[in-house]
Amino acid sequence: MICSLTDPAALSFMLAILPQFVPPSTGSPAPQFFILGGTMKATGLLILGVLARTLGAFRGSLSANRSFVVWQQRITGSS
């Protein structure tokens, strides 16, 4: 989470994209930026959390499959 919050690419993306969704006529822009940024981070956390849980559930069956392990080692260059 800390890497995600301090990633310069993500920060530049947010600074480039978010301002078009923050109309100044609806009030102070600061709370709007925090809500939009927080929503983006929460959505990312949810998606990555679901992905991690799903892949963790398949870990046992994939590591028990010898042909998958050999295939994975060949692709990643480890043996």
Stockholm file with secondary structure:
# STOCKHOLM 1.0

chainA/1-79         MICSLTDPAALSFMLAILPQFVPPSTGSPAPQFFILGGTMKATGLLILGVLARTLGAFRGSLSANRSFVVWQQRITGSS
#=GR chainA/1-79 SS CHHHHHCHHHHHHHHHHGGGGCCGGGSCHHHHHHHHHHHHHHHHHHHHHHHHHHHHHHHHHHHHCHHHHHHHHHHHTCC
#=GC SS_cons        CHHHHHCHHHHHHHHHHGGGGCCGGGSCHHHHHHHHHHHHHHHHHHHHHHHHHHHHHHHHHHHHCHHHHHHHHHHHTCC
//
